[in-house]
């Protein structure tokens, strides 16, 4: 079974979720729960930090595209911190890197 | 011509006698006739020598001046044939062209020489080795000698020696004059023969040129002109094979447009090789002519280092070759090449002439291509007009047809008489006959006549099945005056049909998903079949009966269902009748062999043939089948049973499409049943879902080779979402799809079914791959798939005789890789957005021609994202693997890739692996 660790941090601009481990079918429900809780706090920006992810599959993508839809309809910003090559490649192939708000460094989020 | 009456002379060397003149004239006449009898100059000169002996000499020698200045003895005649051996010996001793005496001097000066008293020593003085010749001449007993030049048209090209030996004659002035006369005639004859020969060659070349020009003037197209040109040149110039090559711009290759073989030339292999070979610039005879723009000559193709077809040419006995470029505006647009069975020396004159012919043919080809372009443009324009212009009719307020277009006449098939009458009532009567609902139409027209200011738009259904969109509006002037009413009709039959197909596809996708779920619901064959019969009787037909074939040959009725539960009793009653011995029985026998049946319409006779007795017929009549389908349940080569599906709804008849859909369902059901027996429950569910969603067989696509590999993950019910599909979209057009839906199990299966059937439906509506994927994206958004998305690559292949055009659109899927014959690997396509998430995905079409030897590999991320102890498999590893696989058959290549990926994961795949390989054979 894959494992994932989710650290939620409060930032001046909103909430940051740092994910470490593998985001797949078995771990996505846990992440989704934490993510929805963070969204519920009324944060203007929610960020998923993918830098410590070692794997991401279509269940992970579905989690993110669904979060993106929710953010759009709620007028909230959803941003991603670009993950390692193995994770980032999935965004590139699916064309999601052009569609989602992806930054290389959390420092860019302050602006 | 020499003066026949002078000088006075005699054959007798010493005395002149009155009668001799006549004798001399006769001699000259005979000589002239003889000389003109042949056009071959060596034959002519041999006859001169034999003519002179013995009338004018005991020994006569004819000399010729060669092009290189050497002097040869072309003919010799001696009064005593036993001297022939001696003559041969003399011939071996070369003349000395520089000697300032004897024959060389005559040849050089053009003046005759007379030596009334000659000796062997004198005659031996003009050779390279006088010491060798003189002893040979001594025994002849030479007494007298004269030598005269052969000159014609200001040129001395030979000489004749007359030698007196045995007769002891002494030559005098009269003899010399006669000799000069004879030599002059001989010279003229020889020169004429030469000129005639040259003239003949020239005429044949001119003939070839004229024939070519005539063909070019008469022919209306290149395919018509090409064989005639090749034949004209070959026949006029004695070449045995001719080929025309045309530069194919899109591929930048020369391809053979025509090859002509002379009668008796057995070069089938060479012909076939020529027709299939494509030359790049520089390669082979055509390629080098294309590259240089100059004619080329090959004395012997077997000794040529740049002639790839030499082995085939050798088999056909072809040796010599030449070719020249066909040019237009200075550009080489084609090449003509010719072959002969003998080795031929280069002929610069021929090449020079053919260069000009090449220009003419080039112009012809260019102009025909231009005409073709114009014709194409014109046809395109006309077809566009035809397609875009609606049928238009304008009627005045008084009811006169003011104007209408041809499209209107054609759409309604209005006869000339009706059109010419201009009466709207006449046209209306005619139109009403064609409508499915004339009353409604008439009511609408009358309403609009009463309300001239109103606009209207509706749909008309014709009795022949066509559907017209009708739009009507008044023609109103600036001042508000109504001038009449315009009617626009547009034939929307095709559009309607496509919409219906799409609707049907969607319904079938749902049905398929429902059936798939059904197959996984139970391991019990009877339970599954009862569910299937129930489903089919509610959707595709009205009555569904499933029979199982037992191993002992008997038939067990497993399920029977009717859409109307009230008819259940009748269906039950059917069970009482045994089918054997009836039409139904024999059909069942054929079904047992794996055959399917479609009865589009069931007649009373059919019913009678299906029944045992009146009671049986009554039951069948009560059910009232109008159309039926019978298909076998076949799994892994074994027939498990049969499905009979009947429609009892008047007007609802089955067609081939229904048949293939039911066959498809039956195949899946049979597999499910068979899987249930073969596998444990968990594996059964997984396999059944997977197999129910992949095409059962790969269709054959002409001109390409195909292979698919699918490796499902083996973890119980965690069925992955990879899928692929291949189907025909037009006469020469095919779709190849690979994709990956997100989610697992039944959820994934439903989405896969939606994706496959939506694309099949969309492909009927839209040609462009990007459009098909956009329609799928739209369908997924509309179906509200609960956040599920999919990625897919859609490849369209257009197969033409001379090219295979591939267009690819990619929706967030790993892009296919192209492997060339040489092992180069490159990405094929452009990146696009995944489907089912955004209303405006970016999806673009990428088009390129596939060349012989090219292989396209479509795959899912189970290949590149495969994880093993060595990390991730990755695209780089796949690329270098594919590079090694260049030249492999698709099946071998797919198997190799799958094997490597599994090995990388130590045979424990974490995800599905799907591979589709398309290759253009070389």
Boltz contact constraints between the chains, C-beta under 6 A:
constraints:
  - contact:
      token1: [A, 58]
      token2: [B, 742]
      max_distance: 6.0
  - contact:
      token1: [A, 62]
      token2: [B, 742]
      max_distance: 6.0
  - contact:
      token1: [A, 62]
      token2: [B, 787]
      max_distance: 6.0
  - contact:
      token1: [A, 65]
      token2: [B, 837]
      max_distance: 6.0
  - contact:
      token1: [A, 66]
      token2: [B, 787]
      max_distance: 6.0
  - contact:
      token1: [A, 86]
      token2: [B, 872]
      max_distance: 6.0
  - contact:
      token1: [A, 93]
      token2: [B, 814]
      max_distance: 6.0
  - contact:
      token1: [A, 94]
      token2: [B, 791]
      max_distance: 6.0
  - contact:
      token1: [A, 94]
      token2: [B, 812]
      max_distance: 6.0
  - contact:
      token1: [A, 94]
      token2: [B, 834]
      max_distance: 6.0
  - contact:
      token1: [A, 95]
      token2: [B, 812]
      max_distance: 6.0
  - contact:
      token1: [A, 95]
      token2: [B, 831]
      max_distance: 6.0
  - contact:
      token1: [A, 95]
      token2: [B, 832]
      max_distance: 6.0
  - contact:
      token1: [A, 95]
      token2: [B, 833]
      max_distance: 6.0
  - contact:
      token1: [A, 95]
      token2: [B, 834]
      max_distance: 6.0
